[in-house]
Amino acid sequence: TRRSSDLTHSGLVKIEDSLWTIYDDQNSPLPPYVITSLAITNGGLLWVGTSNGLFSFDGNNWNMFNTANSDLPANNIRDLEIDFENTLWVSSWDAPKGGLSHLIDDVWENFTTDNSELPHSYVPSIKSDLDSTVWVGAFGSLIHIDDENWTFYTYNNSGLTGSIINCIDFDSQGKMWIANEAFPHWPSGITEGALISHSDTIWTSYNYDD
């Protein structure tokens, strides 16, 4: 019997029917570090984000991507997302380097604080929506990316209550749900985090007082 604590330190686990398969540094190129995120393309290609590089696995072959052999800005992968065009979005961060990356036809496009409007190199979350646009949870704002148009939502112009967007998801009705964390030291004035829903122009906040 495997305990949850065993699995946490064992690598990547695949569960198929009643068969459990573990991929770690003994039977794969995965490093003995934290696995942070997973994403699967429509064709079944698995992307694995770790604290020391990005990996792809087609069921037989592994490929590794890092700052040494690709245009990734950092090796510490924070989140992965496959959009509705079946392309990969990656957030990575090794302070002070990091940002948002988009892989299209084996070509990396990076968005950093140096070449884009990204407010901070730390990007905890990415999520695509039913309209084929992408939402990015950054340190300082929630960003809506529609082609080349970026729209920013902060605690000053929206219902957000905190400065860090840890997680974004959509329910079956298309409503967005946001895990919003407070960070009292930057920017000033933010004092609490909350679970927030957003639909059209309506923002609803849920916290320990509700």
N, C-alpha and C positions, 0 to 999 in steps of 0.2 A: 504494500500500500504506500502510495506517495503522498506525503504531506504537502500542503500549499507552500510551505517554507522551502521544501526541497526543490520544487518546480521553479521558484523564484530565482534560484542560483544555478539552474541546470541548462539554461539556454532557451532556444525556441522549441515549443511543443506543438506537434501536429496530432490532432485527435480525429481518427477516421474509423467510424463504427466504434468498436471497443478497443481499437489498437492505438496505443500512445507511442509516438516516435519523437525522440528528443534530438535536436541538432545543437551541438556545442562545439567547442574548440578541439574536441577529439575526433569528430567525424565530419567537420565542415570548416570553412575558413572564418566562421563567426568568431569574433574575439571574446575572451572571457570577461566581458563587460556587460553593462546594462543594455537590454533591448528596450528601446523607448517607444517604438511605433511600428505598425504594419499597414500595408496597403496592397490590394490585389487588382490587377488590370482585368479588363473584360476577357482577355485571352488567357488568364490564369497565371500570369507572371507575378510572383510574390516579391514585394519590396520590403526589406527589413532595415529599420533605422536603429542604430546602436549609438552608444556614447563614444564610439571610436570608428565611425565610418558607416557608409550606406552599402547594402548588399541586395542583389537580385538573385532569385532562384526560380528556375523553370521546371523544377521537379527532378532534374538531373544535374544541371550545371549551375555553379555559383559565379557571380561576378562581384567585385568589390570596387567601390568608388570612394575616393577621399581627396584631400587637398593635394596629394602628391601626383595622382594620375587623372584628375578631372578638374573642372572649374568650380567645384563646391567651395564656398567661402570658409567653411568650418567643418570639422569632423564630428562634432557632437550633434547628432540629429535629434531634433525635438519633436517634429510631427511630419506625417506624410499624408497626402491626399491624391486620389485619382479623380480628375474632373470628368464632366460628361463628354468630353472629347477624347477620353481615355489617355490623357497625358498626366505626368507626375508633377506634383508640387512638393517641395521640400523646405522645411525650416531647419536651420542649423545655427549653432551658437557656441563659440569658444571665445569668451570675453577677451578683448573687445570686438573680435571679428564675428561675423554671422550675418543672417538675413534670410531672405526668401529666394528660392530658386525654382525654376520651371524647366523641365526637360521635355523637349519636343524634337522627335526624330534624331535623337542622340546629340542634340545641341543644347547646352545649358544657357539659360538666361537668368542672370542674377540681379536681384534688387537689394541694394544695401543702403545704408545711410549716406554713402558717398555719391551714388548715382541715381537715387530715387527719392521719393517723398517719405520713405519708411522712417518713422520717428525714432526707432531704436533697433539695434541689431538682434535683440531678443524677441523671437516670434514663437509663442507657445502653441498656437493652434491654427489650423487651416481647414476650411470646409467649403465644398462646392454646393450650389443650390440647384433647384429644378429649372432655373432660367439659364443654366450653363455659365453662371458667373461664380466668382470665388470670394469668400469672406475670410479675412485674415485677422486673427487675434494677436495684436502686438502689445508691447509694453508701452502704454500711453493712449492707445485707441483701437477701435474696431474699424477695419478697413474693408470696403466693398470694392472689388476690382472687376470692372466690366470692360473688357478689352484694354484700352489705354486709359480709361477713365477711373480715377481713384476717388472714392468718397470716404471721408473720415468722420467717425462718431466718437465723441469723448464725453466725459461727465459734464462738460459745459454745454453741449448742443444735443444731448440725447438723454435717455433714461438710465444710462450706465451710472453705477455708483462707485466703481473702483477703477483702477488703472491697468490691471492685468487681465487679459482674456485667456483663461486657462483652457476652455473647451467650448466648441460650437457644434450644434447639431440642429436638425430639422425634423419636425414630426410629420405625420401623414397629411396634415392640412397645410403644410408649407410654413408653419410658424417656426421661427428661429428661437432656440434656447441657448443661453449664454451663461457660462460659469465665470462670474466676475469677481476677481480678488482685489481687496484693498491693498494699497501700498502707501502707507502714510508719509513716507519721506519724499516721494516724487510722483506727480506734482503735488504741491501742498494743497490742503483742503479736503482730500479724500480720506474718509474715515471708516468706510465699511464695504464689505463685499456682499454679493447676493447672487441668487439664481434669477436670471432675467429672461423674460420672453419678449419677442418683438415681432409684430405683424402689422404691415402697412405703416402707420405712424404711431401705433400704440405700443408703449413700453410698460411692462408690468414687472415689478420687483418683488421677490420673495426672500425674506431673511428670517433670522431667529425671532424677530418681533411679531411675525405674521402668524 
